[in-house]
Amino acid sequence: MAGHSKWANIKHRKGAQDAKRAKVFTRLIREITVAARQGGADTESNPRLRSAVITARGSNMPNDTIEKAIKRGTGDLDGMIIEEISYEGYGPGGVAILVECQTDNKNRTIAEVRHCFGKFGGNLGSNGCVTFIFDRKGMIMLDGERCDLETVMDAAIDAGAEDVEEEGGMISVTTAMEDLHSVSKSLAEADLPVTSTELAQIPNTLTKVEEKDATTLMKLITHMDDLDDVSQVSANFDIDDELMAQIEESL
């Protein structure tokens, strides 16, 4: 959990930068479109769409933009066809990396992902080489400066959350995939500052990364996450807290 929690918080801080260049909106629109295409336009019966819409609203996306993305997914509006595809591989220190993408051009996407792996000392692997290391879970992030850990724990655990952690000014709540909606609803009803809600790949084992590999690994993950077609990067790293703080300053 520690490795994922650290990366979740790095992602949140990066989010503020991404939002300035509209990247967050692009990713959210793609996620809403894919979710609507796969599960329909009803957020009550489509938990993936519901989570995407909650996150979009938390990022101040206009309702009109959300509605258009849903209609593109259901075919009520014309638009490019977005497909989902995952790539797997290993980074420096033998860390398992799972890259989830949403793209309208698979050839472009795999070329960019392969280049990123190679540039930072990683290797693109075959399908299934690392997926067994990850479990799909619900992940809810809250602004730790606007609420306290005990209050979040009370609301989250009572609703069925599996874990609650605080780190770097953020509080992360982990749930079973099927409990994501009920837990996020409980937090909302308690008027707690939820900043994002998503399905995430949580590593069930962690790989300890030494100093000589740590910076290169985080550069790989950061650059991979910056690719336009990449929706989520998951990795099973465990990096010493002091070293991680130094790396974050340099990213």
C-alpha positions in Angstrom: 0.0 0.0 0.0 2.8 2.4 0.8 4.1 2.5 -2.7 0.7 3.2 -4.2 -0.2 5.8 -1.6 2.9 7.8 -2.4 2.2 7.7 -6.1 -1.4 8.6 -5.5 -0.3 11.7 -3.8 2.3 12.6 -6.4 -0.5 12.2 -9.0 -2.7 14.6 -7.0 0.0 17.3 -6.9 0.7 16.8 -10.5 -3.0 17.3 -11.2 -2.8 21.0 -10.4 -0.2 21.4 -13.1 -2.0 19.2 -15.6 -5.2 21.2 -15.1 -3.5 24.4 -16.3 -3.0 22.8 -19.7 -6.4 21.2 -19.8 -4.9 17.7 -19.6 -7.1 16.6 -16.8 -10.2 17.6 -18.7 -9.1 15.6 -21.8 -8.5 12.5 -19.7 -11.8 12.8 -17.9 -13.8 13.3 -21.1 -12.2 10.1 -22.5 -13.0 8.2 -19.3 -16.6 9.4 -19.3 -17.0 8.6 -23.0 -15.6 5.0 -22.5 -17.6 4.4 -19.4 -20.9 5.5 -21.1 -20.2 3.3 -24.1 -19.5 0.3 -22.0 -22.2 0.7 -19.3 -24.8 3.2 -20.6 -25.6 6.7 -19.7 -27.4 6.1 -16.3 -25.0 6.9 -13.5 -27.0 5.0 -11.0 -26.6 1.7 -12.8 -23.1 2.5 -14.2 -20.7 2.8 -11.3 -17.7 3.6 -13.5 -19.5 6.4 -15.2 -20.7 7.7 -11.8 -17.1 7.8 -10.5 -15.9 9.6 -13.6 -18.7 12.2 -13.4 -18.0 12.8 -9.6 -14.3 13.4 -10.4 -15.2 15.6 -13.4 -17.4 17.8 -11.2 -14.7 17.9 -8.5 -12.4 19.3 -11.2 -15.0 22.0 -12.1 -15.8 20.5 -15.5 -19.0 22.2 -16.9 -22.1 20.0 -16.9 -22.5 20.6 -20.6 -19.1 19.1 -21.3 -19.9 16.1 -19.2 -23.3 15.6 -21.0 -21.6 15.8 -24.4 -19.0 13.2 -23.4 -21.7 10.9 -22.2 -23.7 11.3 -25.5 -20.5 10.6 -27.5 -20.1 7.4 -25.6 -23.7 6.3 -26.1 -23.6 7.3 -29.8 -26.0 10.1 -29.5 -23.3 12.5 -30.7 -20.6 11.9 -33.4 -17.0 11.7 -32.2 -13.8 9.7 -32.5 -13.9 6.1 -31.2 -11.8 5.8 -28.1 -10.5 2.3 -27.2 -9.0 1.0 -24.0 -5.7 -1.0 -24.0 -3.2 -1.9 -21.3 0.5 -2.4 -21.6 2.8 -4.1 -19.0 6.4 -4.0 -18.3 9.2 -3.5 -15.8 11.1 -0.4 -14.7 14.5 0.2 -13.0 14.9 -2.0 -10.0 12.5 -4.7 -11.4 9.4 -2.7 -10.5 6.2 -3.9 -12.2 4.5 -1.2 -14.2 0.9 -1.4 -15.6 0.0 1.3 -18.1 -3.7 1.8 -18.9 -4.5 3.8 -22.0 -7.5 5.3 -23.8 -6.7 6.0 -27.5 -8.0 6.5 -31.0 -4.7 5.2 -32.5 -3.1 2.1 -31.0 -0.1 2.2 -33.2 0.8 5.7 -31.9 0.2 4.7 -28.3 2.3 1.6 -28.2 5.2 3.4 -29.9 5.1 6.2 -27.3 4.8 3.7 -24.4 7.6 1.5 -25.7 9.8 4.6 -26.2 9.2 5.8 -22.7 10.1 2.4 -21.2 13.3 2.3 -23.2 14.3 5.9 -22.5 14.3 5.3 -18.7 15.8 1.8 -18.5 12.6 -0.2 -18.5 11.2 -2.9 -20.7 7.8 -3.4 -22.3 6.6 -6.9 -21.5 4.1 -9.4 -22.8 0.4 -9.3 -21.8 -0.1 -10.8 -18.3 3.5 -10.4 -17.1 2.5 -8.1 -14.2 -1.3 -7.9 -14.0 -1.3 -10.6 -11.3 0.6 -8.2 -9.0 -2.3 -5.7 -9.0 -5.9 -5.7 -7.6 -8.5 -3.3 -8.9 -9.8 -1.2 -6.0 -11.7 2.0 -5.4 -9.5 5.0 -4.5 -10.9 8.2 -3.1 -8.7 11.2 -2.4 -9.5 14.0 0.1 -7.9 17.3 0.9 -6.3 16.6 4.2 -5.9 20.3 5.0 -9.7 20.8 5.0 -10.6 17.7 7.1 -9.1 15.5 9.8 -8.1 11.8 9.5 -10.4 10.6 12.4 -13.5 12.2 10.8 -12.7 10.6 7.4 -12.1 7.2 9.0 -15.4 7.3 10.8 -17.4 8.0 7.7 -15.3 5.7 5.4 -15.0 2.6 7.6 -18.7 2.7 8.6 -19.5 2.7 4.8 -17.3 -0.3 4.1 -13.8 1.2 3.3 -10.8 -1.2 3.5 -8.1 1.4 4.4 -7.6 5.0 5.2 -4.2 6.7 5.0 -2.8 10.3 5.4 0.3 11.5 3.7 1.6 14.7 2.2 -1.5 16.8 3.0 -3.8 14.2 1.4 -6.0 11.5 2.8 -6.6 8.4 0.6 -9.4 5.9 1.1 -9.2 2.5 -0.4 -12.4 0.4 -1.0 -13.4 -2.8 -2.7 -14.3 -2.0 -6.3 -18.0 -2.6 -5.7 -18.0 -0.4 -2.6 -16.6 2.7 -4.2 -20.0 4.4 -4.7 -21.3 3.8 -1.2 -18.1 5.0 0.4 -17.9 8.1 -1.7 -21.5 8.8 -1.1 -21.0 8.5 2.7 -18.0 11.0 2.5 -20.1 13.4 0.5 -23.0 13.2 2.9 -20.5 14.0 5.7 -19.6 17.1 3.7 -16.0 16.0 3.4 -13.7 17.5 0.7 -13.4 14.7 -1.8 -11.0 15.7 -4.7 -11.2 12.6 -6.8 -12.7 9.2 -7.0 -11.5 6.4 -9.3 -10.9 2.8 -9.9 -7.2 2.1 -9.4 -4.8 -0.8 -9.7 -3.3 -1.4 -6.2 -0.2 -3.6 -5.9 -0.5 -6.6 -3.6 3.3 -6.8 -3.2 5.9 -4.1 -3.2 9.4 -4.0 -4.7 12.0 -2.2 -2.6 13.9 0.3 -4.8 17.4 1.5 -4.0 18.7 5.0 -4.4 20.6 4.2 -7.7 17.3 3.2 -9.4 14.7 5.4 -7.6 15.1 8.7 -9.5 15.1 7.0 -12.9 12.1 5.0 -12.0 10.1 8.0 -11.0 11.1 9.8 -14.1 9.8 6.9 -16.1 6.5 6.9 -14.3 6.1 10.6 -14.5 6.9 10.8 -18.2 4.6 7.8 -18.9 1.8 9.5 -17.0 2.3 12.7 -19.1 1.6 10.8 -22.4 -1.7 12.1 -23.8 -3.1 8.6 -24.3 -2.2 7.2 -20.9 -5.1 7.3 -18.4 -3.4 5.6 -15.4 0.1 4.3 -14.4 0.4 1.8 -11.6 3.6 0.5 -10.1 4.6 -1.7 -7.1 7.5 0.4 -5.9 8.6 1.0 -2.3 10.9 3.9 -1.9 12.3 5.3 1.4 10.3 8.3 2.6 13.3 10.6 2.8 14.5 9.6 -0.7 11.0 10.0 -2.1 10.8 13.6 -0.7 14.1 14.4 -2.5 12.8 12.9 -5.8 9.5 14.8 -5.6 11.4 18.1 -5.3 13.3 17.3 -8.5 10.2 16.2 -10.6 
